[in-house]
Each structure stands twice: as structure tokens, then as C-alpha cells.
């Protein structure tokens, strides 16, 4: 009876059929190739639609652009390159409901292209929400590291407020260290005239961070102006800040030790000379010494000029 029954196929053959190599017929291969070519054609058509050349007159700046100041020399260098080589990297844009196009990323290239008189530039058209516009513009500028500290601080603040993020969350999304964001945001606590010095590269981020340790805005302004005029290094400013803070801590004790007229004289001399001055009088009050601090050779020369001394070559 067993001989009359047909054998069932083994399970192994079924697995071979499922998992083994598939040998397609020539007709199947041709059909698959046609389908693949059609897919590639459609993808190429999509890319062609996304990539275009637009008139510079139809392009608008990114309304969420964090950059407010453009370095003219850098733009001229880029413009010279574009003049010889063209705009190599397309400008990323989105179409508005009015039919115009807003720059998502690449406004610097657009400005340089306009400087050399180009009327058309290559673009890539993308869909983007307002939030994505801000994020892309911010990330592009931050990763280029050429925003001034105040622009960057304002961009961080705008980013936090727009997306309702805390500093840690923003740092994770932007790939930044949280302390970088925190240090920049603190710059916005400075008086506007000191912020303007940062914008104009008259003070560095290091100078500003040192000055932030002071609580009084008037003292902050005086030190910022002194650092700018005297070309003080960051270390010199930090040393002055430490002295000011120490002086503040000792102020109460000094008032108890010194007569009021001595303290008034110290304040007058400090105002005139623009530096720390201490008067140490004897108990009898008929002798003592005046100590005037300086923190660089430039500042020493400034002080000696104020005191009518001209020959300081022997120092």
C-alpha cells in the first residue's frame, strides 16, 4: 500500500523554495528592470521639480534669520568666488502663499550673488513650517560659528521661546553643550551699550563673561569702556573684577577703619584716574602713602599722562 501512495514533499524542499536563491526567467528580469527604470525616472523628475533656478528678485530673506549684521569683507570674498565659479551650492527656499520664495538657508550666498549682479541663482524648493525655518536658519549659522555673541544669544532665546524648550532640551536638539547656551543668554543681562561693544567686536565673549560677575551696571560700563580703551586682555579684566569684588567685601571694614574724608578722597582719585586708588594714612594723619593700581603697560602710560609725567622710558 505504501508503494501506491505518492510521497509528500519534504519540508526541506519547501524551505529551499522560500529561502534559497530565486532564479527569475528572462521575461521576469525584463519586467523588473522596466519597473526599476520607471521608479528612477519618477525620482529624477521629483528632484528636477525641487531643484530650479529662480530670479533673485523673487527671493525674500528668511523672516526668522538670527543674523542681523553681515561682514562686508567676507561677503566681498564670497562674491569674488561666485563671480568666477557661480553659486555652487543651491539656496534652500520655501514658496509662500503669495507665490514668492523665502530663503530657508543660504542668505549669505544670495547677498553675495546680488553683489556681483547675478539675476538668477540655483535653488532647492522645500516645504517648511515657521518653526522649521527658525531651526534651520539657527542651526546653519551656529554651525558656521560666525554669529556675533549677541546675535547668537538672541537666537537661542528666540529658539527657547518658540519651541517652549528649556536649556537642556534646546542643547540636545541643537547638538550644543548646555553651558554654551546658558553663557550666551546671560549676555542679554548686560546694558545695551556693552552689548553693542560685543556686536562691534570691541569686546570678546571672555571680557563680557568676566564683567557679568559684577552686579552694578555703572561699574560694568566703566570696566567695559576701560577694557576697550586700554586694550585689556581677558585675564587683566578678570583680575580687575576680582579686585573690585574683594574691595566690595572689605568696604564695610574699611569704613570702620578710615575717616570719612579719606574715603571721599579715595573716591575722587578713583573717578579722576579711572582705576583703584587706596590712601593709607598714619594714625596721626600727618603722613602715609597713596597706592594706584594699573593692569597693563598701556594703562600705566595713560595714568602717567594724566599725572603730567611724560618720560616713562626708564620703567
KEKE-623187 format. One record per residue: x, z, y of N, C-alpha, C in turn; residue in three letters. Coordinates in steps of 0.05 Angstrom, whole numbers. Each point is the difference from the previous one (the first is absolute). Example, Ala and Ser with C-alpha at 12.3 -4.5 7.8 and 13.67 -1.06 7.14 Angstrom:
      n.X      n.Z      n.Y     ca.X     ca.Z     ca.Y      c.X      c.Z      c.Y   residuo
      264      156     -114      -18        0       24       18        0       24       ala
       -7      -14       21       16        1       24      -15       14       22       ser
# end
This chain:
      n.X      n.Z      n.Y     ca.X     ca.Z     ca.Y      c.X      c.Z      c.Y   residuo
       17        0      -24      -17        0       24       17        0       25       unk
       22       15       -3       18        1       24       10      -28        7       unk
        4      -17      -21       10      -26        5      -19      -18       15       unk
      -27        6       -4      -20      -17       13       -5        8       29       unk
        9       24        9       -4        9       27       23      -11       18       unk
       -8       -8       24       21      -10       19       14       24       12       unk
       26       -2        4       16       21       12       -6        5       29       unk
       -2       26        8       -3        6       28       26       -4       14       unk
       -1       -9       25       26       -3       14       12       28        5       unk
       26        2       -2       14       25        5       -1        7       29       unk
        1       27        7        0        9       27       24      -10       16       unk
       22       -2      -15       25       -9       13       -3      -27       13       unk
      -15      -18      -13       -3      -27       12      -17        1       25       unk
      -19       19        0      -16        3       24       17       10       24       unk
       18       19       -5       18       10       21       18      -22        9       unk
        9      -16      -18       18      -23        8      -15      -18       19       unk
      -25       -4       -6      -16      -18       17       -4       11       27       unk
       -3       27        2       -4       13       25       25        3       17       unk
       21        9      -14       24        8       14       23      -20       -1       unk
       -1      -18      -18       21      -19       -4        0      -22       21       unk
       21      -17        0        1      -22       20      -23      -19       -3       unk
      -10      -10       23      -23      -18       -1       11      -28        4       unk
       -5      -17      -18        8      -28        1      -23      -17       11       unk
        3       -8       26      -22      -16       12        4      -29       -7       unk
      -23      -13       -1        0      -29       -5        9      -14       25       unk
        9      -24       -1        8      -15       24      -22       -1       21       unk
      -26       -4       -9      -22       -1       18       -4       26       15       unk
        3       23      -15       -3       26       13       22        5       20       unk
       24       -8       -6       23        3       18       -6      -16       26       unk
      -10      -24       -3       -5      -17       24      -22       12       17       unk
      -21       11      -13      -22       13       16       10       25       14       unk
       17       16      -13       11       23       13       18       -7       24       unk
       16      -21       -3       17       -9       21      -16       -9       24       unk
      -22      -14       -5      -17      -10       22      -13       24       15       unk
       -8       21      -15      -12       24       12       21       15       17       unk
       25        1      -10       21       13       15        6      -15       25       unk
        2      -26       -1        5      -16       23      -22        3       21       unk
      -25        1       -9      -22        4       18        1       27       14       unk
        8       21      -15        3       26       11       22        0       21       unk
       23      -12       -6       22       -1       19       -8      -15       25       unk
      -15      -22       -3       -9      -16       23      -18       17       18       unk
      -18       15      -12      -18       17       16       15       22       15       unk
       20       11      -13       17       21       13       15      -12       23       unk
       11      -25       -4       15      -13       21      -19       -6       24       unk
      -25       -8       -6      -19       -5       22       -6       25       16       unk
       -3       22      -15       -5       26       14       23        7       19       unk
       25       -5      -10       24        6       16        1      -18       24       unk
       -8      -25       -3        1      -19       22      -20        8       22       unk
      -23       10      -10      -20       10       20        9       24       14       unk
       15       18      -14        9       25       12       23       -5       19       unk
       16      -21       -7       24       -6       16       -6      -24       18       unk
        4        3       26       -6      -21       19       18        1       24       unk
       -3      -20       17       14        1       26      -21        1       22       unk
        3       20       17      -20        4       22       13       -2       27       unk
      -16       -7       20        9       -1       27        6       29       10       unk
       21        3       14        7       27       11      -22        9       19       unk
      -15      -19       12      -21        8       19      -23       13      -14       unk
       -2       -5      -27      -22       12      -15        6       27      -12       unk
       25        9        4        9       25      -11       -1       23       20       unk
      -12       23       -8       -2       23       17       18       22      -11       unk
       11       17       17       16       23      -10      -17       19      -17       unk
       13       15      -17      -13       20      -16      -10       22       19       unk
      -26        6        1      -10       21       19        9       27       -8       unk
       11        3      -25        9       26       -9       31        1       -1       unk
       13      -19       14       29       -1        0       11       26       12       unk
       17       15      -15       11       24       11       22       -5       20       unk
       12      -23        0       22       -6       18      -11       -6       28       unk
       11       13       20       -8       -5       28       22      -12       16       unk
       25        2       -9       23      -10       14       16      -19      -18       unk
        7      -23       11       14      -20      -15       28       -5       12       unk
       20        2      -17       28       -4       10        4      -30        5       unk
        4       -6       26        3      -28        8       24      -14      -12       unk
       22       15       -3       25      -12      -11       -4       -7      -29       unk
      -13       18      -15       -6       -5      -29      -19      -25       -2       unk
      -20       -1       18      -18      -23       -1       14      -26        6       unk
       19        1       19       16      -24        6       17       -9      -24       unk
       12       19      -14       16       -7      -24      -18      -13      -21       unk
      -24       12       -4      -18      -12      -20      -10      -27        9       unk
       -6       -3       26       -9      -25       10       21      -22       -4       unk
       26        7        4       21      -19       -4        1       -9      -29       unk
       -4       19      -19        0       -7      -28      -24      -18       -7       unk
      -23        6       12      -24      -16       -5        3      -28       12       unk
       14       -2       22        4      -26       13       15      -19      -19       unk
       19       11      -15       16      -16      -18      -12       -3      -28       unk
      -13       21       -9       -9        0      -28      -31        1       -4       unk
      -14        4       22      -29        2       -2       -8       28       -9       unk
      -26        5       -2      -11       25      -10       -1       -2      -30       unk
       20       14      -13        3       -2      -29      -22       16      -15       unk
       -4       24       10      -19       18      -13      -27       -2       14       unk
      -22       -8      -14      -26       -3       13      -10       26       12       unk
      -16       -3       21      -12       23       13      -26        7      -14       unk
       -4       26       -6      -24        9      -15      -23        4       20       unk
      -23      -13       -4      -22        2       19      -26        4      -15       unk
      -21        8       16      -27        1      -10      -18      -14       20       unk
      -21      -12      -10      -18      -15       17      -22       19       11       unk
       -5       -3       26      -21       17       13      -27      -14       -2       unk
      -21       15        7      -27      -12        0       -3      -21       22       unk
       17        1       20       -1      -20       22       16      -25       -7       unk
       12       -1      -24       15      -24       -8       29        0        7       unk
        9       21       14       29        2        6       14       15      -22       unk
       26        4        3       16       13      -21       16       22       12       unk
       -1       24      -12       15       23        9       24        3      -18       unk
       23        6       12       25        4      -15       -1       27      -14       unk
        4       -1      -27        2       25      -15       29       10        0       unk
       18      -18       -5       29        6        0       15      -25        8       unk
       20        4       17       17      -23        8       -3       -7       30       unk
      -10       20       16       -3       -6       29       26       -6       13       unk
       22       13      -10       26       -5       12        8      -30       -4       unk
       -5      -10      -23        6      -29       -5      -17      -18       17       unk
      -26        8        5      -18      -16       17       11        0       29       unk
        8       23       10       10        1       27       25      -16        4       unk
       18        1      -20       25      -16        1       -6      -29       -1       unk
      -20       -8      -17       -7      -28       -2      -12      -11       26       unk
      -15       17       14      -11       -8       26       21       -2       21       unk
       21       16       -3       22       -1       20       14      -27       -1       unk
        2      -13      -24       14      -26       -2      -20      -23        2       unk
      -26        6        6      -19      -21        6      -14      -11      -24       unk
        1       13      -23      -14      -10      -24      -30        3        5       unk
      -15      -21       -6      -29        1        3      -15        6      -26       unk
       15       -3      -22      -12        6      -26       20       17      -17       unk
      -11       17      -17       16       17      -17      -13        2      -28       unk
       17        3      -21      -12        4      -26      -13       27       -3       unk
      -23        1      -14      -14       26       -3      -10        2      -28       unk
       -5       25       -8      -15        6      -25      -25       15        8       unk
      -23      -11       -7      -25       12        7       -9       19      -22       unk
       -6       25        8       -8       21      -19      -24       15       11       unk
      -16       12      -18      -21       17        7       12       28        5       unk
       -8       13       21       10       27        6      -20       16       17       unk
       -4       25       -7      -17       17       17       17       11       23       unk
      -14       13       19       15       12       22       20       21      -10       unk
       -8       15      -20       19       20      -11       24      -13      -12       unk
       -4      -22      -15       22      -14      -12       18      -13       21       unk
      -12       -9       22       16      -11       22       19       21       11       unk
      -10       24        5       17       21       10       21        8      -20       unk
       -7        2      -25       19        9      -20       22      -21       -4       unk
       -7      -25       -1       20      -21       -5       19       -2       25       unk
      -11        1       24       16       -1       24       19       23        1       unk
      -10       24       -6       16       24        1       23       -1      -21       unk
       -7       -7      -24       20       -1      -22       21      -21        7       unk
       -8      -23       10       20      -21        7       20       10       21       unk
      -10       13       21       17       10       21       17       23       -9       unk
      -11       19      -15       15       23       -9       22       -8      -19       unk
       -5      -19      -17       20       -9      -19       22      -16       13       unk
       -7      -11       24       21      -14       16       17       19       16       unk
      -11       25        3       15       22       14        7       -8       28       unk
      -16      -16       14        7       -6       28      -22        7       20       unk
      -18       18       -8      -18       12       20       16       22       14       unk
       -6        3       27       13       23       13      -15       26      -10       unk
       12       23        3      -11       25      -12      -28        6        9       unk
       -7       -6       26      -27        6        9      -21      -20      -11       unk
        7      -25       -2      -17      -20      -13       -6        9      -29       unk
       21        8      -13       -3        8      -28      -17       26       -2       unk
        4       18       18      -16       25        0      -30       -7        5       unk
       -6      -17       19      -27       -7        6      -12      -15      -24       unk
       16      -17      -13      -10      -14      -23       -7       19      -23       unk
       17       19       -5       -6       20      -20      -26       15        6       unk
       -3        9       26      -23       15        8      -26      -17       -4       unk
        2      -25        8      -23      -19       -3       -7       -4      -29       unk
       21       -2      -16       -4       -4      -29      -14       25      -13       unk
        9       24        7      -12       24      -10      -30        2        8       unk
       -5       -6       25      -27        2       10      -19      -21      -12       unk
       10      -25       -2      -16      -22      -11       -8        5      -28       unk
       19        9      -17       -6        4      -28       -7       28       -8       unk
       -1       18       20       -7       28       -5       19       12      -21       unk
       26       -4        5       20       10      -19       16       23       12       unk
       10       17      -18       20       20       10       28      -13       -2       unk
       20       14        9       27      -11        1       11       -6      -28       unk
       -6       17      -19       10       -4      -27      -13      -25      -12       unk
      -26       -4        3      -13      -24      -11       10      -25       14       unk
        4        1       26       10      -23       14       29       -7       -9       unk
       16       20       -5       27       -4       -9        1      -14      -27       unk
      -19        8      -18       -1      -12      -26       -9      -30        2       unk
      -19       -6       17      -10      -27        2       20      -18       13       unk
       16       10       19       19      -16       15       28        0      -13       unk
        4       17      -21       26        2      -12       20       13       18       unk
       -9       19       17       18       14       18        3       29       -9       unk
       21       14       10        2       29       -3      -18       13       20       unk
      -15       21       -8      -19       13       17       14       11       26       unk
       25        9       -3       14       11       23        4      -21       22       unk
        4      -25       -9        3      -22       19      -24       -3       18       unk
      -24        0      -13      -25       -2       15       -3       24       18       unk
        5       24      -10       -3       25       15       18        0       25       unk
       25       -8       -4       19        0       23       -8      -19       21       unk
      -11      -23       -7       -9      -20       19      -25       10       15       unk
      -19       12      -14      -24        9       13        6       22       20       unk
       20       16       -5        8       22       19        9      -12       27       unk
       10      -24        0       10      -13       25      -23       -2       20       unk
      -24       -3      -10      -23       -3       18       -7       25       15       unk
       14       23       -7       -4       25       14       17        0       26       unk
       19      -18        2       18       -1       23      -14      -11       25       unk
        8        8       24      -11      -11       24        3      -30        1       unk
      -17      -14       14        0      -30       -1       26      -11       11       unk
       12       13       20       25      -11       11       23        1      -20       unk
        0       20      -18       20        1      -21       -6      -21      -21       unk
      -26       -4       -6       -8      -21      -19        9      -28       11       unk
       -2       -4       26        9      -25       12       30       -4       -4       unk
       15       22        1       29       -3       -5        6       -9      -29       unk
      -17       10      -18        3       -9      -28       -7      -29       -3       unk
      -22       -8       13       -9      -28       -1       22      -19       11       unk
       13        9       22       21      -16       12       28        3      -12       unk
        1       14      -23       26        5      -14       20       15       17       unk
      -10       16       20       18       16       16        6       26      -14       unk
      -17        8      -18        4       24      -18       -5       -9      -28       unk
       14       13      -19       -4       -6      -28      -19       20      -13       unk
       -8       -7      -24      -18       18      -15       14       28       -4       unk
       26        0       -4       14       25       -3       -1       17       25       unk
        3      -12       23       -2       15       26      -28       12        2       unk
      -20      -16       -6      -28        9        3       -6       24      -18       unk
       10       -2      -25       -6       21      -19       13       26        9       unk
       24       -1       12       13       24       10      -16       12       23       unk
       -9      -18       18      -14       10       24      -27       12       -8       unk
      -12       -9      -22      -26       10       -9        2       30       -7       unk
       23       11       -5        3       28       -6       -6       18       24       unk
        1      -12       24       -7       14       24      -30        0        5       unk
      -11       21       10      -28        2        4      -10       -8       28       unk
       17        3       20       -8       -6       27        5      -29        7       unk
      -21      -14        9        3      -28        7       19       -6       23       unk
        1       18       19       19       -3       22       29        1       -9       unk
        5       19      -17       27        2      -11        7      -24      -18       unk
      -20       -9      -15        3      -25      -16        8      -23       18       unk
      -15       -3       22        6      -23       19       28        2       11       unk
        8       24        9       26        4       12       22       -7      -21       unk
       -3        8      -24       20       -5      -20        1      -30       -8       unk
      -24      -12       -1       -1      -29       -7       14      -16       22       unk
       -5        6       25       13      -14       22       30        5        0       unk
        7       24       -6       29        7       -1       14      -15      -23       unk
      -14       -1      -23       12      -15      -23        3      -29        6       unk
      -20      -12       14        0      -28        6       22       -6       21       unk
        1       16       21       19       -4       22       29        5       -9       unk
        3       21      -16       27        8       -9        9      -13      -26       unk
      -17      -18      -11        6      -13      -26        9       21      -21       unk
      -16       21       -1        7       21      -19       -7       -9      -29       unk
       17        9      -19       -6       -7      -28      -22       19      -10       unk
      -10       -7      -23      -21       17      -13       11       28       -5       unk
       24        2       -9       12       26       -6        3       17       26       unk
        7      -13       22        2       14       25      -27       11       10       unk
      -21      -17       -4      -27        9        8       -9       23      -18       unk
        6       -2      -26       -7       22      -18       13       26        8       unk
       25       -2        8       15       24        9      -12       12       25       unk
       -8      -17       19      -13        9       24      -27       14       -7       unk
      -15      -12      -18      -26       12       -8        4       27      -12       unk
       21        3      -17        5       26      -13        7       20       22       unk
       15       -8       20        7       19       21      -24        8       17       unk
      -18      -20        5      -24        6       15      -18       20      -15       unk
       -3       -5      -26      -16       18      -16       12       28       -2       unk
       26        0       -3       14       26        0       -3       14       27       unk
        2      -15       21       -2       11       27      -28       12        3       unk
      -21      -14      -11      -27       10        3       -4       26      -15       unk
       14        2      -24       -3       24      -15       14       24       14       unk
       21       -6       15       15       21       13      -10        6       28       unk
      -21      -15        8       -8        2       28      -10       28        8       unk
      -16       11      -18      -11       27        6       23       21        3       unk
       19       -2      -19       22       19        1       17       -4       25       unk
        4      -25        8       16       -6       23      -13       10       26       unk
      -27       -1        1      -14        9       23        4       30        4       unk
        2       14      -23        4       29        2       29        7        9       unk
       19      -18       -7       27        6        6        8      -10       28       unk
      -12      -21       10        9      -12       25      -20        5       22       unk
       11        2       24      -17        4       23      -15      -26        6       unk
      -23        3       14      -17      -23        5       14      -21       17       unk
       16        9       20       14      -20       17       20      -16      -16       unk
       13       12      -21       19      -14      -17      -15      -22      -16       unk
      -23        7      -11      -16      -19      -15       -9      -23       18       unk
       -8        7       24       -8      -21       19       23      -19        6       unk
       23       11        4       24      -17        5        6      -18      -24       unk
       -2       10      -24        4      -16      -24      -20      -23       -1       unk
      -25        5        6      -20      -21       -1        5      -21       21       unk
        9        9       24        6      -20       21       23      -18       -8       unk
       21       12      -11       23      -15       -8       -7      -19      -23       unk
      -16        9      -19       -8      -17      -22      -16      -24       10       unk
      -17        4       20      -16      -22       11       18      -20       15       unk
       19       10       15       18      -17       15       18      -16      -19       unk
       12       13      -19       20      -13      -18      -13      -14      -24       unk
      -24        8       -8      -13      -13      -23       13        8      -26       unk
       10       24       -2       12       10      -25       -2       30        0       unk
        7       12      -23       -2       29       -2       22       14       16       unk
       -9       20       15       19       16       17       -5       29       -5       unk
       22       16       -4       -3       29       -3       18       14       20       unk
      -10       20       13       15       17       18        4       27      -13       unk
       25        7       -4        7       26      -12       13       17       22       unk
      -16       19       11       10       17       22        8       27      -11       unk
       20       12       13        8       27       -8      -21       20        8       unk
        2       24      -10      -19       21        6        0        6       30       unk
       24       -2       12        2        6       29      -12      -23       17       unk
       -1      -24      -13      -11      -23       14       18      -14       19       unk
       26        9        1       19      -13       19       18      -21      -13       unk
       -3       -4      -25       15      -22      -14      -15       -8      -26       unk
       10      -22      -11      -13      -10      -25        9      -29       -5       unk
      -16      -15      -14        7      -28       -5      -25      -16       -4       unk
        2      -27        6      -22      -19       -3        8      -19      -23       unk
      -17       -2      -20        6      -17      -23      -19      -24        1       unk
       11      -24        1      -15      -25        1        5      -16      -26       unk
      -21       -6      -15        2      -15      -25        0      -30        5       unk
       16      -15      -16       -3      -29       -1        4       -8      -29       unk
      -12      -24       -7       -2       -7      -29       13      -27       -6       unk
       12      -13       20       15      -25       -5       18       -4       25       unk
       19      -18       -4       18       -6       23      -15      -14       23       unk
      -19      -16       -7      -16      -13       21      -15       22       17       unk
      -10       20      -14      -15       21       14       20       17       16       unk
       24        4      -10       20       15       15        7      -14       26       unk
        3      -27       -2        6      -15       25      -23        2       19       unk
      -25       -1      -10      -23        2       18        0       27       14       unk
        6       21      -14        0       27       12       22        3       20       unk
       24      -10       -6       22        2       19       -6      -16       26       unk
      -13      -23       -3       -7      -15       24      -20       15       17       unk
      -19       14      -13      -19       16       15       13       23       16       unk
       22       10      -12       14       22       13       22       -9       18       unk
        2      -27        5       19      -11       19       27       -4      -11       unk
        4        2      -26       26       -4      -12        2      -30       -9       unk
       22      -13        7        3      -28       -7       22       -5      -19       unk
       21       17        0       23       -5      -17       -2       18      -25       unk
      -10      -12      -22       -3       15      -25       17      -12      -22       unk
       20      -17        8       16      -13      -20       17       19      -16       unk
        6       24       12       18       19      -14      -15       14      -23       unk
      -26       -2       -2      -15       14      -20        5      -12      -28       unk
# end
